[in-house]
Each structure stands twice: as structure tokens, then as C-alpha cells.
Amino acid sequence: MHPLELAEFGPVIPVIVIHRVEDAVPMAQALVAGGVRVLEVTLRTPVALQCMEAIVRAVPEAIVGAGTVRSLADAKAARDAGCRFAVSPGYRSEIGRACRDLDLPLLPGVATSSEVMQANADGYFFLKFFPATAAGGIPMLKALAGPFGDVVFCPTGGITLESAPQFLSLPNVKVCGGSWLTPPDAVATGDWARITALALEASALRRG
């Protein structure tokens, strides 16, 4: 899979933090039921890899990726867990090379022009813009479109259901990432119907 293919499955990729293994499968099933198949499960909790493995086994419709990949060890663990792509919060050439060696498609994170240029030099032209709102949001993405007309982005960080359409209307934005699809209180109470409803709303957003 080329990373850009991830954008073909819908306008929003949920950025997921899971604290309990038992929540992984029902959460994934709820998202898939709402039309959201690409799932970025972040490596921010001790059970993250177990959760990825559980989803890969039990929810074959899901396209599971590992977020917060910061090292070669992270990338290898994600690949071994069955992930089909990786997402990094920033970019270093070592990460790019490691993911290529592992045949693990990478969506690298950038926040500045210099980081975009480094990722481009290593052959990456579909990039995660993170943290999107803190790093300049829509004005920054519009500014980057000038010198980087061949680069497209997945803005992530601080985006909401209300602001997502504004990001998605930009020509250089193919998909956006959002944590609002899996609210902690809904996960804590097992309110999977609410998560499906949020996924349906996200799936209905239109891209420019």
C-alpha cells in the first residue's frame, strides 16, 4: 500500500489512544460500522501493541496503522503486530529508511518547511502536518502550498468535527486526523453506539 491510498477510504483517520485491551476490538468494530476503516492506534500506552494485534485478528475490515512511531524499534514492533502503515509525529531519515527496509508505508510528521524538504529528499510527499492547529493551521498549509505544490498533507492535532471541513477544503489536504472520534468518556463507558455515530458524521464530511 502507498500511504496516499489511505486517503481513499474516507476523509478522516481517527487518532486512537487505548488504555485497555478489552476496548480495542469493540472500538474498532464501532468505527468500521460508521464507515471509518483506517485506524491509527498510537503507541502511547503500554497495551498499544496488544490492541493493534487484537484488532488485526478480529476486525479484518480495519486497516490498522501504528501512530507515534519514533524509532526503528517502534517501526519493527508495529510491523510485527500486523500494522499496514506507520505514522510518525516528526521526521528523521533513519525512520524513513527503517520503514522502507521493513516494507512498512510511512506517513511522516512535519511542522516546518525544513522538515518538508528533508522528507521530500527521502522520497516522501504525503506528509502528516502536526500539530496542525498549534503549528499554524490553515494559514500555514496555504503558505506551504506555494513552494511545495507537489506535496499533500494529512493535518492532525487540534482538529474538530467543526474545523475539519475547512482543512479538507484545501487543495493540498487529502485527509485529516482526529481524536474526536473516540472520546475518552465514551470509551470508558463502552458507549460504542456514540463512537459509531461520530464515525458516520466524519465519513460524511466532504473533501475539496
MARKE-88876 format. One record per residue (C-alpha): residue in three letters; x, y, z. Coordinates in nm, 4 decimals. Layout:
<pts>
{aa=ala c1=X c2=Y c3=Z}
...
</pts>
This chain:
<pts>
{aa=met c1=0.0000 c2=0.0000 c3=0.0000}
{aa=his c1=0.1202 c2=0.3508 c3=-0.0845}
{aa=pro c1=0.0487 c2=0.5858 c3=0.2075}
{aa=leu c1=-0.1607 c2=0.8118 c3=-0.0158}
{aa=glu c1=-0.4036 c2=0.5227 c3=-0.0650}
{aa=leu c1=-0.5101 c2=0.5724 c3=0.2958}
{aa=ala c1=-0.6917 c2=0.8879 c3=0.1887}
{aa=glu c1=-0.9144 c2=0.6884 c3=-0.0451}
{aa=phe c1=-1.1013 c2=0.5240 c3=0.2423}
{aa=gly c1=-1.2532 c2=0.8393 c3=0.3881}
{aa=pro c1=-1.1840 c2=1.1987 c3=0.4875}
{aa=val c1=-1.0813 c2=1.1331 c3=0.8496}
{aa=ile c1=-0.8281 c2=0.8992 c3=1.0105}
{aa=pro c1=-0.9004 c2=0.8590 c3=1.3816}
{aa=val c1=-0.6051 c2=0.9072 c3=1.6134}
{aa=ile c1=-0.6694 c2=0.6482 c3=1.8825}
{aa=val c1=-0.5291 c2=0.6092 c3=2.2341}
{aa=ile c1=-0.6340 c2=0.2824 c3=2.4002}
{aa=his c1=-0.5719 c2=0.2119 c3=2.7679}
{aa=arg c1=-0.7470 c2=-0.1268 c3=2.7993}
{aa=val c1=-0.7006 c2=-0.4218 c3=2.5667}
{aa=glu c1=-1.0654 c2=-0.5196 c3=2.6076}
{aa=asp c1=-1.1721 c2=-0.1899 c3=2.4480}
{aa=ala c1=-0.9714 c2=-0.2397 c3=2.1287}
{aa=val c1=-1.1949 c2=-0.4710 c3=1.9282}
{aa=pro c1=-1.5349 c2=-0.3175 c3=2.0124}
{aa=met c1=-1.3948 c2=0.0292 c3=1.9447}
{aa=ala c1=-1.2600 c2=-0.0795 c3=1.6067}
{aa=gln c1=-1.5885 c2=-0.2505 c3=1.5236}
{aa=ala c1=-1.7792 c2=0.0662 c3=1.6146}
{aa=leu c1=-1.5591 c2=0.2796 c3=1.3901}
{aa=val c1=-1.5838 c2=0.0377 c3=1.0980}
{aa=ala c1=-1.9623 c2=0.0267 c3=1.1413}
{aa=gly c1=-1.9587 c2=0.4034 c3=1.0926}
{aa=gly c1=-1.7603 c2=0.3780 c3=0.7711}
{aa=val c1=-1.4163 c2=0.4518 c3=0.9173}
{aa=arg c1=-1.1755 c2=0.1727 c3=0.8222}
{aa=val c1=-0.8307 c2=0.3316 c3=0.8525}
{aa=leu c1=-0.7343 c2=0.3316 c3=1.2207}
{aa=glu c1=-0.4220 c2=0.4930 c3=1.3649}
{aa=val c1=-0.3589 c2=0.3338 c3=1.7033}
{aa=thr c1=-0.0939 c2=0.5358 c3=1.8818}
{aa=leu c1=0.1996 c2=0.3872 c3=2.0703}
{aa=arg c1=0.1194 c2=0.5990 c3=2.3736}
{aa=thr c1=0.0097 c2=0.3289 c3=2.6165}
{aa=pro c1=0.1715 c2=0.0062 c3=2.7397}
{aa=val c1=-0.1046 c2=-0.2028 c3=2.5785}
{aa=ala c1=-0.0990 c2=-0.0346 c3=2.2368}
{aa=leu c1=0.0725 c2=-0.3206 c3=2.0525}
{aa=gln c1=-0.1599 c2=-0.5793 c3=2.2068}
{aa=cys c1=-0.4536 c2=-0.3674 c3=2.0950}
{aa=met c1=-0.3222 c2=-0.3494 c3=1.7393}
{aa=glu c1=-0.2767 c2=-0.7265 c3=1.7288}
{aa=ala c1=-0.6282 c2=-0.7819 c3=1.8628}
{aa=ile c1=-0.7857 c2=-0.5532 c3=1.6035}
{aa=val c1=-0.5863 c2=-0.7081 c3=1.3182}
{aa=arg c1=-0.7087 c2=-1.0532 c3=1.4200}
{aa=ala c1=-1.0715 c2=-0.9731 c3=1.4978}
{aa=val c1=-1.1607 c2=-0.6865 c3=1.2616}
{aa=pro c1=-1.0249 c2=-0.7734 c3=0.9159}
{aa=glu c1=-1.2115 c2=-0.4823 c3=0.7553}
{aa=ala c1=-0.9951 c2=-0.2399 c3=0.9520}
{aa=ile c1=-0.6710 c2=-0.1049 c3=0.8069}
{aa=val c1=-0.4607 c2=-0.0775 c3=1.1195}
{aa=gly c1=-0.1633 c2=0.1528 c3=1.1496}
{aa=ala c1=0.0690 c2=0.2485 c3=1.4333}
{aa=gly c1=0.0937 c2=0.6101 c3=1.5381}
{aa=thr c1=0.3649 c2=0.7792 c3=1.7426}
{aa=val c1=0.6368 c2=0.5743 c3=1.5732}
{aa=arg c1=0.9609 c2=0.7351 c3=1.6910}
{aa=ser c1=1.2297 c2=0.4704 c3=1.6413}
{aa=leu c1=1.3359 c2=0.1643 c3=1.4469}
{aa=ala c1=1.2162 c2=-0.0483 c3=1.7376}
{aa=asp c1=0.8713 c2=0.1138 c3=1.7182}
{aa=ala c1=0.8517 c2=0.0512 c3=1.3448}
{aa=lys c1=0.9558 c2=-0.3119 c3=1.3790}
{aa=ala c1=0.7103 c2=-0.3728 c3=1.6615}
{aa=ala c1=0.4309 c2=-0.2177 c3=1.4556}
{aa=arg c1=0.5122 c2=-0.4365 c3=1.1571}
{aa=asp c1=0.5273 c2=-0.7456 c3=1.3783}
{aa=ala c1=0.1881 c2=-0.6554 c3=1.5272}
{aa=gly c1=0.0349 c2=-0.6701 c3=1.1811}
{aa=cys c1=0.0117 c2=-0.2985 c3=1.1113}
{aa=arg c1=-0.0193 c2=-0.1953 c3=0.7480}
{aa=phe c1=0.1246 c2=0.1548 c3=0.7890}
{aa=ala c1=0.3069 c2=0.3763 c3=1.0361}
{aa=val c1=0.2705 c2=0.7407 c3=1.1352}
{aa=ser c1=0.5462 c2=0.9430 c3=1.2994}
{aa=pro c1=0.4986 c2=1.2695 c3=1.4918}
{aa=gly c1=0.8134 c2=1.4154 c3=1.3356}
{aa=tyr c1=1.0643 c2=1.3045 c3=1.0757}
{aa=arg c1=1.4190 c2=1.1697 c3=1.0736}
{aa=ser c1=1.5837 c2=0.9963 c3=0.7805}
{aa=glu c1=1.6539 c2=0.6923 c3=0.9980}
{aa=ile c1=1.2795 c2=0.6424 c3=1.0454}
{aa=gly c1=1.2159 c2=0.6720 c3=0.6731}
{aa=arg c1=1.4861 c2=0.4199 c3=0.5897}
{aa=ala c1=1.3739 c2=0.1795 c3=0.8611}
{aa=cys c1=1.0154 c2=0.1772 c3=0.7381}
{aa=arg c1=1.1305 c2=0.1218 c3=0.3814}
{aa=asp c1=1.3515 c2=-0.1675 c3=0.4904}
{aa=leu c1=1.0522 c2=-0.3168 c3=0.6744}
{aa=asp c1=0.8207 c2=-0.2573 c3=0.3783}
{aa=leu c1=0.6001 c2=-0.0538 c3=0.6134}
{aa=pro c1=0.4384 c2=0.2504 c3=0.4471}
{aa=leu c1=0.5124 c2=0.5661 c3=0.6449}
{aa=leu c1=0.3174 c2=0.8881 c3=0.6894}
{aa=pro c1=0.5894 c2=1.1144 c3=0.8316}
{aa=gly c1=0.5129 c2=1.4125 c3=1.0528}
{aa=val c1=0.6344 c2=1.7631 c3=0.9688}
{aa=ala c1=0.5708 c2=2.1108 c3=1.1075}
{aa=thr c1=0.8162 c2=2.3332 c3=0.9160}
{aa=ser c1=0.9428 c2=2.3950 c3=0.5640}
{aa=ser c1=1.2799 c2=2.2437 c3=0.6530}
{aa=glu c1=1.1146 c2=1.9224 c3=0.7678}
{aa=val c1=0.9077 c2=1.9091 c3=0.4488}
{aa=met c1=1.2283 c2=1.9433 c3=0.2453}
{aa=gln c1=1.4011 c2=1.6655 c3=0.4411}
{aa=ala c1=1.1056 c2=1.4313 c3=0.3934}
{aa=asn c1=1.0931 c2=1.5196 c3=0.0229}
{aa=ala c1=1.4643 c2=1.4478 c3=-0.0114}
{aa=asp c1=1.3949 c2=1.0988 c3=0.1194}
{aa=gly c1=1.1080 c2=1.0445 c3=-0.1231}
{aa=tyr c1=0.8090 c2=1.1297 c3=0.0968}
{aa=phe c1=0.5488 c2=1.3645 c3=-0.0493}
{aa=phe c1=0.2369 c2=1.2726 c3=0.1512}
{aa=leu c1=0.3016 c2=1.4124 c3=0.4965}
{aa=lys c1=0.1321 c2=1.4477 c3=0.8312}
{aa=phe c1=0.1157 c2=1.8161 c3=0.9332}
{aa=phe c1=0.1446 c2=1.8041 c3=1.3120}
{aa=pro c1=0.0481 c2=1.9592 c3=1.5458}
{aa=ala c1=-0.1825 c2=2.1189 c3=1.2901}
{aa=thr c1=-0.3542 c2=2.3977 c3=1.4802}
{aa=ala c1=-0.0545 c2=2.4796 c3=1.7015}
{aa=ala c1=0.1814 c2=2.4857 c3=1.4002}
{aa=gly c1=-0.0192 c2=2.7437 c3=1.2073}
{aa=gly c1=-0.3287 c2=2.5590 c3=1.0912}
{aa=ile c1=-0.4957 c2=2.6586 c3=0.7682}
{aa=pro c1=-0.2805 c2=2.9707 c3=0.7069}
{aa=met c1=0.0343 c2=2.7584 c3=0.7346}
{aa=leu c1=-0.0986 c2=2.4939 c3=0.4960}
{aa=lys c1=-0.1903 c2=2.7647 c3=0.2458}
{aa=ala c1=0.1599 c2=2.9087 c3=0.2772}
{aa=leu c1=0.3216 c2=2.5675 c3=0.2253}
{aa=ala c1=0.1194 c2=2.5153 c3=-0.0935}
{aa=gly c1=0.3288 c2=2.7771 c3=-0.2741}
{aa=pro c1=0.6793 c2=2.6300 c3=-0.2551}
{aa=phe c1=0.5568 c2=2.2723 c3=-0.2140}
{aa=gly c1=0.2984 c2=2.2342 c3=-0.4873}
{aa=asp c1=0.3760 c2=1.8635 c3=-0.5221}
{aa=val c1=0.3211 c2=1.7841 c3=-0.1525}
{aa=val c1=-0.0092 c2=1.6832 c3=0.0085}
{aa=phe c1=-0.0882 c2=1.6692 c3=0.3772}
{aa=cys c1=-0.2851 c2=1.4968 c3=0.6497}
{aa=pro c1=-0.3230 c2=1.7670 c3=0.9162}
{aa=thr c1=-0.3549 c2=1.6235 c3=1.2666}
{aa=gly c1=-0.3683 c2=1.7833 c3=1.6083}
{aa=gly c1=-0.6430 c2=2.0054 c3=1.7446}
{aa=ile c1=-0.8838 c2=1.9403 c3=1.4580}
{aa=thr c1=-1.2526 c2=1.9016 c3=1.5412}
{aa=leu c1=-1.5655 c2=1.7967 c3=1.3555}
{aa=glu c1=-1.6414 c2=2.1669 c3=1.3121}
{aa=ser c1=-1.2978 c2=2.2679 c3=1.1789}
{aa=ala c1=-1.2290 c2=1.9565 c3=0.9695}
{aa=pro c1=-1.4281 c2=2.0792 c3=0.6640}
{aa=gln c1=-1.2135 c2=2.3924 c3=0.6490}
{aa=phe c1=-0.8965 c2=2.1848 c3=0.6389}
{aa=leu c1=-1.0424 c2=1.9380 c3=0.3907}
{aa=ser c1=-1.1353 c2=2.2212 c3=0.1545}
{aa=leu c1=-0.7664 c2=2.2996 c3=0.0936}
{aa=pro c1=-0.6268 c2=2.1577 c3=-0.2320}
{aa=asn c1=-0.3158 c2=2.0232 c3=-0.0576}
{aa=val c1=-0.5110 c2=1.8359 c3=0.2114}
{aa=lys c1=-0.6221 c2=1.4825 c3=0.1248}
{aa=val c1=-0.7421 c2=1.3618 c3=0.4652}
{aa=cys c1=-0.7220 c2=1.4809 c3=0.8226}
{aa=gly c1=-0.6552 c2=1.3084 c3=1.1523}
{aa=gly c1=-0.8807 c2=1.3465 c3=1.4507}
{aa=ser c1=-0.9037 c2=1.2241 c3=1.8076}
{aa=trp c1=-1.2638 c2=1.3387 c3=1.8470}
{aa=leu c1=-1.3984 c2=1.0111 c3=1.7050}
{aa=thr c1=-1.3062 c2=0.8198 c3=2.0207}
{aa=pro c1=-1.3902 c2=1.0425 c3=2.3197}
{aa=pro c1=-1.2364 c2=0.9082 c3=2.6421}
{aa=asp c1=-1.5684 c2=0.9169 c3=2.8255}
{aa=ala c1=-1.7402 c2=0.7133 c3=2.5525}
{aa=val c1=-1.4608 c2=0.4564 c3=2.5602}
{aa=ala c1=-1.4629 c2=0.4410 c3=2.9404}
{aa=thr c1=-1.8348 c2=0.3623 c3=2.9478}
{aa=gly c1=-1.8365 c2=0.1367 c3=2.6421}
{aa=asp c1=-2.0675 c2=0.3706 c3=2.4520}
{aa=trp c1=-1.9813 c2=0.2169 c3=2.1161}
{aa=ala c1=-2.3032 c2=0.3463 c3=1.9558}
{aa=arg c1=-2.1810 c2=0.7011 c3=2.0161}
{aa=ile c1=-1.8494 c2=0.6213 c3=1.8502}
{aa=thr c1=-2.0312 c2=0.4752 c3=1.5501}
{aa=ala c1=-2.2408 c2=0.7919 c3=1.5275}
{aa=leu c1=-1.9256 c2=1.0064 c3=1.5363}
{aa=ala c1=-1.7689 c2=0.7877 c3=1.2675}
{aa=leu c1=-2.0748 c2=0.8283 c3=1.0462}
{aa=glu c1=-2.0518 c2=1.2077 c3=1.0843}
{aa=ala c1=-1.6826 c2=1.2012 c3=0.9960}
{aa=ser c1=-1.7406 c2=0.9738 c3=0.6976}
{aa=ala c1=-1.9947 c2=1.2208 c3=0.5601}
{aa=leu c1=-1.7508 c2=1.5124 c3=0.5518}
{aa=arg c1=-1.6678 c2=1.6318 c3=0.2037}
{aa=arg c1=-1.3196 c2=1.6864 c3=0.0696}
{aa=gly c1=-1.2316 c2=1.9793 c3=-0.1519}
</pts>
